[in-house]
Amino acid sequence: MQPLGVAVIGAGYWGPNLVRNFASSGSWRLRWVCDFDTDRARAVAGHLGDVRVTADLGEVLSDPEVAAVAIATPAASHTELTLAAIDAGRHVLVEKPLAATAADGAKLVAAAQAAGVVLMCDHTYCYTPSVMRIRELTHSGEIGDIQYIDSVRINLGLIQPDVDVFWDLAPHDLSILDFVLPAEFAPLSVTALGADPVNAGRSCVGYLTMPLRGGGIAHIHVNWLSPTKIRKTVVGGSRKMIVWDDLEPSQRLSIYDKGVEISERPLDDRARRLVSYRVGDMVAPALAETEALRGVVTEFADAIREGRPARTDGSSGLRVLRMLEAAAESAAKGGQAVPLPTEGKGLPA
């Protein structure tokens, strides 16, 4: 099978990681690195032989061997660059966030659908072995109905100059939430509260709460002011529970056969309902330590070749933007709940 030609747009923070993974993948042939700073682009292209360098996106899009582009530029430029690539008939992988606003994100999704091209959002965490396994467990029904999700992403810094802690850290957790939750447990609304105890001019500590379809709840804590670094998510199901500790390489994922069961009694007889606690085994599945971004570029190629939406397609990126904007609105209104669109997620299996 012939590799697909690809160009990476942006040679700053994330672009070099994309370049490295595209160059090492048998599914792709890296043809261009495009950046306003051509010296930096040359440094990123390095020893990669026939990879060309330019500051002109038009030159990239005029190359008939380029089937796809990967955009790793500041969010404010995503809409213009992505639309240009879509108009040229190219498939597009976009670094998160998909766009600077949900309105712009919706334009990109509509344009890609009209052009019949793959629009994929680089939600890298979703392609870690741990999160892929969590998705298998939630979508197969093995852990039962989703009762709650608790997610914590905290550290000391870095306080960003242009965005608050919600826009800096929560996209990771929201994209994971969107990825692992089946449509029947999708979030219904967002309630958010933020605090700026150090007078940074933006929220440095944030809490998001989202009721889920089916009666469950999701809670996310993000924080720039913690003395310790924690990246942990707990998924509670009616049959099993999952603990994912991303900072524990020896045992990132633990699956507990534990739960709470309540005897069936009429609603007016709640006081006499019997509560029992199921305590079974814990399983720590062996997971390969593979780079998530390699999974991203592989999924991008597979989606193009198979003519299907990517697992983290443009619509998933749009849902994350809508949750972030709802969180911002809620926080500005002192924690008032902001409803989310009610249409189904339509995630690929």
Buried (B, 14 or more C-beta within 10 A) or exposed (E): EEBBBBBBBBBBEBBBBBBBBBBEBEBBBBBBBBBEEBEBBBBBBEEBEEBBBBEEBEEBBEBEEBBBBBBBBEBEBBBEBBBBBBEBEBBBBBBBBBBBBBEBBBBBBBBBBEBEBBBBBBBBBBBBBBBBBBBEBBBEEEBBBBBBBBBBBBBEEEBBEEBBBBBBBBBBBBBBBBBBBBEEBBBBBBBBBBBBEEEBEBBBBBBBBBBBBBEBBBBBBBBBBBEEEBBBBBBBBBBBBBBBBBEEEEEBBBBBBBBEEEEEEEEEEEEEEEEEEEEEEBEEEEBEEEBBBBBBBBBBBBBBEEEEBBBBBBBBBBBBBBBBBBBBBBBEEEBEBBEBEEEEBEBEE
